[in-house]
Amino acid sequence: MTPTRPPRPTPLRALLVVGLPALAACAALILTGVLDPLHAALLVVVAATAVALWRRLDDGDEAPWPDVIQDRREGARNDVSELGWATFTRSGAVGDRVLRRVRDLAAARLAERGVDLAAPGGPDAAAQLLGTDVVDGLVARRAVSRVEVHRWLDAIDTIGAVDTVPTTTAPATAPSPSPSPDRPAGRPPR
């Protein structure tokens, strides 16, 4: 149900409601000697005009704000913003949410290589790929510094993702570069 507005007063009624108090104010200003008749009349006319315009202006219908689309995609701007705010705790240590994401990333990269940190021999196999200090940090549940997480990410990047697309070889018709004195055979050009 839409709210109903009160009916607008007729122009004569609006003139009387605004004009009579304005005339009374004009007479009071002249009789008390505050203003001379000309300035009192001008002040009242300006005030009456302002009030009349104020009453005549339509408030209009307030347009509602459109609903914000909450499209939750992985890696969307919301995730980046939330991770930015969740990166560090008040003490300066890396937050639990970021640690969980880094540990999930490490587990996914290790799983691509056939290594499971939860398996009995998993930490030893992971230590060969990442290093013992990184694996100890990934397995331990303690406060971690920014430098330590940076070192973990570097180690995870070194093992990289397993290629799922086979690499193609160069076509047989491609000319091989000829050796020169500054470039021995088998080396790519600089």
N, C-alpha and C positions, 0 to 999 in steps of 0.2 A: 504494500500500500504506500503510495507516495504521499508525503506530507502536503497538506493544503495550506495555501497562503491566505492571510486575511485579505479581504477586498481592499482595493486602493480607495483612499478618500477621493471624493469629487474635487475638481479644481477649485470650486468656490470654498468648500470646506477647508482644503489645504491652505488657501489664501488667508482664511480667517484664523486658522490655528497658528499659522506662522506670523501673519501680519498684525494681529491684535497685540500679542505680547511684544512685538517689535515696536509698535507705536507707543505702547506703555513705557517701554524702556527709553524711547526717544524723549518722551515727555519728562520722565524722571531725570534724565541727564541734563535737560535744559533747565528744569525747575531747580535742581540742586546746584546749578552753576558749574558743573564739572566740564561741560563742553558748550561751545556756542551752538546755535541752532543748526547752522550748516553742517558742521562736523558731526553733530549728534545724529542728524538725519542720514548722512553718508555712512556712518558706522552701523546704524540700524539697517539700512538698505543692504549693505554688504553682508551683515550677519543673516538677514532674512533670505537673501539669495543663496548663501551657503547652505542654510538649513533646508531650503526648498529643493536645491539640487541634490542634497544628501538623501532626502526622502524620495526623490524621483528616480534615482539610480536603481536599476534592477540588480539584485544580487546574482541572478542567473542560476542556472543549475550547475552544481559543482561536479565537474568531470572526475570520475574516479580514476586513480592510478591503475595502469594495467598490471595484472599479476606478473610477478617475475617468474620466468620459466626456470624450474629447478631440474634441468637436464643434467643428471649425474653421470658423466662419462669419465672413465679413467684418464688421468693426465690432463683434465680440463683445468681452466684457470682457477676454479675453486680449489682443486687439489694443490696447485702450486701455492696459492695464498695460504691455505691451511697448513701446508708443510712448512712454509716460511715462518708462520707464527709458532708452530710446534717444534721448531728445530732445537731451541735451547730452553732449558728450565731457568728458574730464577737464580739458581746457583751457578749457572754457566755450563753445566753439563748438557750433553745432547739428550733431547727428550725421548721418552719411551716409544712414541709413534715413529719417529725417524729411525730409531734402532730396530724396531720391528720391520720397517720397510727395507732397511739395509740387510738384515738377516734373511728376509724373504728373498731378496735379490741374490744373495750369496747362495742360499739353498737351491734356487732355480738354476744358477750357473753351474753349481756343483752337480746337480741332478742331470744336466745335459752331458756331463762327463762321466756319469754313472757313479757318483759319490753321494752317499747319504750321511749327513753328520750325526743322525740319530742311530745309525747302525753301529755294531760293536767295533768294527775297524774303520769307521767313517772318519773320525777326527785325524787318524794317522794318514789316510789317503788324502784328505783335504789339506793337511799340513804340507804334503809334497807339492801341491798346486799353489797354495796361498801363503804358506809359511806358518810356523808354529805360533808366533805371537798373534797373528791375525785370527787363526782358528781358536786360540785360547780366549781372545776377546769376543769372538762370535758366540762361543759356547757359554761363557761366564755371564751372569746376570748382575752387573754392577754399573755404577756411573761411569760414563765414557766421555773423554774430551773430544773436542772438534778435530784436533790433530790425529787422534787415534782413528776416528771414523774416516777421515780423509785417507789415511794409510790403508784402511780396509777397502775403501772404494778403488784405490789405485791397484791393490792386489786383485780385486774382483775383475777390474778392467783388463788386467794382464792375461787372465785365463780366457776372457772373451767368450762370446757365444759360439756355439758349434754351427758351422755353415750347414744350412739345410738345402741350399741350392747348389748343385754341382757346378764347378767352374768349367768354363768352356775354353777350349784351346784356340789359339790363333789359326786363321785359315792357312792352308798349305800354300796359297798363292802369295802370301805376304812376303815382301822382300826382306831379307835379313840385312841388318846394317853391316856395312863393310868396315873391317878393322882399320884404325888409323893410329898414328904414333901416340896421340894423346888419349886414345880409348882402345884398350886391348880388346880382343875378341871375347864375346860372352858378357861384356858389361854394357848396361844400358847407357844411352847418352845422358850427359849431365843437364 
